Amino acid sequence: MSAPLPTAPIEPMLAKIAESLPTGDGFLYEPKWDGFRALVFRHNDQTYLQSRDLRPLNRYFPELEKALQESLPKGCVLDGEIVVAGPRGLDFDALQQRIHPAPTRIARLAKETPASFVAFDLLGAGGKSTMALPQSERRVRLERLLAKAKPPLHLTPVTRDRAQAEEWLQKFEGAGLDGVIAKLETAIYQPGKRAMLKIKHARTADCVVAGFRWYKERNDAIGSLLLGLYDDAGVLHHVGVTSAFTMAMREQLAQELGPLRTGVEKHPWRDWAGAAAGEGQRMPGAQSRWSGSKDLGWEPLRPERVCEVKYDHLQGDRFRHATTFLRWRADKPPEDCRYDQLEVTTPFALAKVFSGAA
């Protein structure tokens, strides 16, 4: 007996990080899109967009809701990613701007930076659930469902060829993608479970430690270190944070960095509070649309210490995600921590990603 069509909310199936593509047969490989994870529920009379954290997204993407309502058949549920395509590939900054409380701004941005939906899994079709079917069968049915799909609805490329997946991992980053996803062909859809693998780029950089945030409510343990890089003009930009420390190391860092909290009157980020977003140099501490009431206050440090961190990729001129602390670099002067040490990604046409070309 077939299961009924799934209804919201449903936790999306997740992925765990792997260092490299898996070996052996039995895997489907897909590009990892850099956007907002979303489930689309196309019922008889409406289309509902659900975020990864089970919240509604319809109000932020009215143009996408309308397009999916018109193009998808009734009685289906899709898993995928909401993205915004810019002149140089996926534009996550533009996508973040879409999450705004003002209806007038949402309406304007829907025209200026319209969103797309990239489908990569099928949870239901024909009014019935497909979640218990193996991944390979869900993919076949998804291809059949979206055989005539047109922008802004897209079907993600897929391959069983590990060598092609390796090529995607290297080349698709130039279009703003985030790596490769590996899925077992035999796996059913498992809400909330890390039942897939994500393989992302791993690189290292030497950064200036120019500030920190306290750990939660404590004032004797470091929560995160604020990282900086110099540009060609000698301006220090805030580029991200590193925060994955044990409690013992958090307490040790508070002691070790204490002496650098003095003499910060001429700190390069001292005027950050008065700078508009995107103005001059990138500053720490600004509230984001995702931070809500979270305290983003920070403490400056004399920019004299250097650490090496591991990161996946850049988003504009900053690290896309939090970095991983590797070691201190006492042998490297802060002024040598510059953008020009970072690997430059070769541009790649987003249209070729949709075609699966490499």
VONUTOR-450357 format. One line per field, with one value per residue (C-alpha): chain; x, y, z. Coordinates in steps of 0.02 Angstrom, whole numbers, plus 50000, padded with zeros to 5 digits. Example, Ala and Ser with C-alpha at 12.3 -4.5 7.8 and 13.67 -1.06 7.14 Angstrom:
% VONUTOR-450357
unit <- (A A)
east <- (50615 50684)
north <- (49775 49947)
up <- (50390 50357)
% end
This chain:
% VONUTOR-450357
unit <- (A A A A A A A A A A A A A A A A A A A A A A A A A A A A A A A A A A A A A A A A A A A A A A A A A A A A A A A A A A A A A A A A A A A A A A A A A A A A A A A A A A A A A A A A A A A A A A A A A A A A A A A A A A A A A A A A A A A A A A A A A A A A A A A A A A A A A A A A A A A A A A A A A A A A A A A A A A A A A A A A A A A A A A A A A A A A A A A A A A A A A A A A A A A A A A A A A A A A A A A A A A A A A A A A A A A A A A A A A A A A A A A A A A A A A A A A A A A A A A A A A A A A A A A A A A A A A A A A A A A A A A A A A A A A A A A A A A A A A A A A A A A A A A A A A A A A A A A A A A A A A A A A A A A A A A A A A A A A A A A A A A A A A A A A A A A A A A A A A A A A A A A A A A A A A A A A A A A A A A)
east <- (50000 50070 50104 50011 50095 50211 50155 50255 50355 50485 50665 50775 50900 51074 51254 51411 51582 51703 51884 51870 51748 51703 51781 51685 51521 51345 51353 51267 51365 51289 51357 51336 51238 51277 51106 50960 50902 50716 50576 50435 50261 50149 49974 49811 49781 49947 50136 50230 50418 50497 50671 50797 50745 50561 50510 50406 50500 50357 50352 50536 50525 50355 50419 50479 50317 50220 50335 50333 50145 50129 50262 50249 50112 49993 50032 50223 50357 50535 50697 50822 50910 50855 50994 51023 51128 51238 51357 51498 51397 51298 51282 51254 51267 51121 51025 51047 50977 50813 50778 50705 50555 50495 50370 50419 50602 50557 50454 50595 50728 50615 50633 50814 50887 50758 50787 50792 50756 50873 50788 50890 50770 50589 50489 50321 50235 50062 49991 50097 50257 50419 50527 50539 50604 50793 50888 50915 50728 50686 50809 50728 50556 50624 50695 50528 50434 50549 50578 50505 50562 50611 50699 50683 50657 50811 50861 51034 51159 51203 51336 51392 51566 51686 51811 51679 51632 51815 51813 51655 51738 51881 51791 51617 51686 51720 51531 51506 51463 51517 51583 51506 51372 51383 51224 51205 51095 51006 50969 50792 50753 50792 50728 50850 50982 51157 51138 51239 51420 51479 51652 51711 51870 51998 52134 52240 52280 52385 52278 52301 52209 52138 52000 51891 51720 51689 51619 51434 51415 51594 51734 51874 51853 51865 51718 51795 51945 51918 52029 52100 52193 52282 52243 52368 52343 52390 52211 52165 51995 51892 51876 51796 51814 51886 51793 51806 51904 51897 51849 52027 52093 51960 52022 52203 52170 52093 52254 52370 52288 52257 52412 52357 52199 52295 52357 52214 52168 52227 52154 52118 51937 51903 51777 51680 51519 51496 51529 51387 51380 51498 51580 51770 51841 51745 51713 51664 51519 51379 51209 51154 50981 51022 51092 50930 50963 51128 51264 51398 51501 51688 51848 51994 52170 52330 52351 52518 52477 52462 52374 52351 52171 52087 51944 51836 51810 51786 51624 51679 51821 51784 51778 51607 51603 51692 51871 51964 52111 52269 52416 52500 52627 52755 52873 52762 52741 52561 52592 52629 52450 52379 52242 52369 52413 52240 52207 52117 51971 51954 51784 51662 51498 51346 51252 51379 51344 51160 51211 51332 51477 51652)
north <- (50000 50169 50299 50466 50623 50698 50860 50999 51010 50881 50887 50875 50733 50796 50758 50729 50793 50676 50714 50639 50557 50380 50234 50089 50079 50117 50307 50450 50613 50786 50964 51044 51205 51358 51427 51401 51222 51211 51084 51125 51057 51072 51031 51048 51231 51302 51288 51296 51328 51263 51305 51185 51240 51206 51388 51458 51545 51597 51780 51804 51726 51771 51756 51580 51528 51587 51500 51335 51342 51357 51232 51088 50957 50943 50818 50822 50865 50913 50936 51060 51227 51406 51504 51673 51677 51829 51880 51775 51624 51594 51751 51706 51887 51933 51781 51836 52008 51923 51884 52053 52106 52245 52187 52332 52281 52099 52148 52253 52120 51987 52086 52138 51973 51838 51668 51495 51324 51178 51011 50860 50740 50684 50651 50631 50625 50586 50616 50476 50471 50414 50426 50237 50211 50194 50350 50287 50261 50431 50509 50423 50485 50660 50667 50610 50740 50883 50829 50992 51105 51283 51419 51464 51278 51169 50988 50961 50860 50685 50557 50384 50419 50458 50537 50657 50699 50740 50856 50939 50963 51057 51157 51197 51301 51434 51452 51476 51297 51222 51047 50878 50771 50580 50478 50290 50228 50108 50233 50285 50465 50487 50652 50735 50599 50630 50495 50579 50633 50808 50834 51014 51106 51117 51249 51340 51523 51623 51758 51900 51876 52051 52019 51892 51858 51787 51612 51629 51716 51687 51812 51686 51584 51633 51592 51636 51726 51863 51846 51977 51990 52140 52203 52279 52450 52386 52392 52252 52174 52062 51898 51776 51681 51521 51446 51256 51246 51131 51213 51193 51286 51422 51457 51449 51573 51697 51693 51692 51836 51944 52052 52099 52183 52340 52475 52454 52639 52642 52474 52465 52417 52548 52642 52488 52537 52691 52607 52558 52381 52357 52526 52543 52389 52238 52253 52128 52140 52198 52119 52006 51950 51780 51836 51903 51959 51864 51968 51998 52115 52089 52134 52207 52137 52215 52132 52050 51864 51752 51584 51458 51404 51282 51348 51284 51434 51621 51716 51879 51939 51835 51653 51577 51471 51469 51409 51274 51328 51229 51312 51474 51547 51637 51634 51744 51934 51997 52110 51956 51892 51956 51912 51866 51705 51635 51519 51601 51502 51493 51560 51432 51465 51422 51366 51227 51165 51140 51044 50936 50990 50994)
up <- (50000 49950 50084 50070 50005 50139 50219 50300 50406 50357 50413 50257 50243 50285 50240 50341 50288 50201 50157 49982 49863 49915 49823 49750 49655 49708 49725 49636 49631 49621 49631 49803 49778 49884 49929 50049 50072 50039 50022 49900 49936 49782 49842 49749 49787 49846 49845 50009 50026 50187 50250 50324 50499 50458 50431 50286 50146 50032 50083 50040 49867 49793 49614 49649 49732 49579 49455 49548 49569 49380 49326 49450 49440 49586 49721 49725 49853 49802 49898 49831 49847 49821 49734 49653 49495 49465 49325 49402 49457 49615 49722 49905 49961 49847 49912 50093 50050 50004 50187 50234 50339 50223 50088 49974 49978 49949 49796 49726 49753 49676 49514 49532 49595 49556 49635 49558 49629 49594 49629 49682 49766 49758 49916 49833 49664 49600 49772 49849 49951 49866 50022 50044 49868 49839 49788 49610 49583 49658 49536 49387 49441 49473 49296 49228 49330 49276 49096 49030 49172 49127 49228 49368 49401 49369 49389 49464 49361 49420 49377 49430 49362 49505 49385 49322 49501 49536 49386 49450 49619 49537 49403 49467 49610 49479 49458 49645 49693 49857 49821 49779 49865 49862 49888 49901 49760 49877 50016 50060 50107 50292 50366 50485 50463 50396 50264 50125 50106 50062 49995 50002 49960 50101 50097 50225 50254 50376 50458 50582 50747 50777 50903 50990 51062 51236 51255 51298 51468 51525 51534 51560 51399 51216 51102 50934 50861 50732 50580 50464 50299 50223 50049 49927 50006 50179 50247 50368 50327 50438 50341 50462 50625 50695 50841 50858 51021 51172 51336 51400 51247 51264 51441 51386 51245 51368 51470 51321 51227 51381 51358 51181 51246 51294 51177 51054 51040 50860 50813 50624 50658 50791 50680 50622 50713 50604 50438 50323 50257 50112 50145 50153 50236 50301 50488 50624 50742 50629 50654 50512 50460 50531 50699 50772 50951 50964 51044 50914 51022 51010 51097 50998 51008 50948 50777 50818 50819 50666 50653 50514 50480 50363 50256 50114 50000 49991 49973 49896 50007 50162 50215 50176 50334 50502 50484 50580 50688 50646 50734 50784 50661 50770 50621 50513 50532 50526 50377 50271 50296 50132 50011 49878 49972 49935 49790 49644 49575 49386 49332 49262 49172 49278 49121 49099 49275 49233 49078 49180 49069 49139)
% end
